[in-house]
Amino acid sequence: MIKSRNVSAIALLGALSLSGCGDLLDVNNPNNLVEESVQLPAAAEGLVNGALRSVSSAASNVWQGPAVVSDELYWTGSRDAWGQLDQGFIGDPLNEFTDGAFPSLGQATWMADYAVSVVEGHVGSGDAPASLLARAKLYRGMINLIVGESQEDYVFSDKQSSGTPIGSGNMRSVIESAIADFTDAMANGDADVALAAQAMRARAYMSAAIWDAINPSASGCALDTGVGCALDFGSAVADAGAIVGEVGVGSDWMFKVNFSSASTGSGQHGNVNQRGENQWDQSLVASSGPGATARGAVTLLDPYSGVPDPAVAKAEEQYGDDSFSSLTMASERLMHLILAEDALNAGDVAGFETHINHIRVDIDGMAAYTAGGASPVAGVADVVVALSHTRRANTLMQGLRLQDMYRWGLADSRWQAASQAVTSPGMMLPITVVECRANENVPDCG
């Protein structure tokens, strides 16, 4: 955050001269809102809603960088910094687009934490229901999970009080803090909040295991280039099973964040759907037109039936063609993927088939998958193809693909040999220059 503000001398003199002319500036503006007003019990729900708005905006902005590095989005416009990401250079703190997204992340982490602290006080004094605090904790958990999944390092600051980087080896603790918030939200929220919180907790438990896999120096886990690495999803499995039991197999349930002209638009959707700076990768959906803003047929084929994967078509339809479409945070599809991968890691091929087919057959109406046939990809086990394809097609634009590419040893064709994506697999977004220049605790990064 910027810690000082230069005030024009001309503007200051103008204000002084006006102050002597009948106090023209001494007015009672009903639209003025000071922090003390935000802290009142009557403003609590609005404060929590504001936290959700900040979290949604941050997810849209921050997820776009790793999506371009991965094989979800590719650079189609004229701004070279997007091209830098497309080539795998994820670690540059000077990249104008990851730097531009970083403040929204800082605002969201602060706003979500502030909402929790204010509402906690109201709940303690009996001025707000515990269910509102549960919602605030759900949103704080969401933004901390986004931080833990997407950032290489991070700083938690409080207004003009500068925080200290927590260190790349400690980023897993941010995911763990999200898990704690989701647990509290489940205990005190209404049915919808509890359901969303448990689904997010399942995602968080799995992301903690994946973090271990792609950060071997911190976790002691060897970087996975197959399915194994002894990934222990632990409680993710129990949570995923509970969600499937609650929403029903084949419901295609999703927990999403929404955007609208009445609140805020999605920066990611604006860049992809309107500016044409980035577009869905051609391996997913064909695109054309100026800036490749027009998307056409699904190009990602199901490796077993050879037909365009309907999961991609549904995700692309949800993505829409404007700046106000939703982003999925958790889903029934993701729960089945958690359960399928856990079964595969345990050698339970029948269990793996069951959950892959809950997606293929029960949700998308495709032909059932049977393990053990000829692999569609030479030299790669059939079940590995089924898992990696199904996970890619069913978690699109959810901030998860780059981590999967790292742990499975996958590379985008546009990655340069000298890029961090190639030389430092597992690297995520850095603390950027806007924070370096404003925070004395962060080493100078240019």
ABEGO torsion letter per residue (X at the ends): XBABBBBBAAAAAAAAAAAABGGAABBBBAABBBAAAAABAAAAAAAAAAAAAAAAAAAAAAAAAAAAABAABBBABABAAAAAAAAGBAABAABAAAAAAAAAAAAAAAAAAAAAAAAAAAAAAGABBAAAAAAAAAAAAAAAAAAAAABABBBBBBEABBBBBAEAAAAAAAAAAAAAAAAAAAAABBAAAAAAAAAAAAAAAAAAAAAAAABAAAAGBBBBABABGGBBAEAAAAAAAAAAAAAEBGAGBBBBBBBBAABBBBAAAAAAAAAGABBBBAAABBBBEBGGABBBBBABBBAAAGBBBAAAAAAAAAAEABAABBBBABBAAAAAAAAAAAAAAAGBAAAAAAAAAAAAAAAAGBBBBBBGBBBABBGBBAAAAAAAAAAAAAABGAGAAAAAAAAAGBBBAABBAABAAAABBGBBBBBBAAAAAABAABBBAX
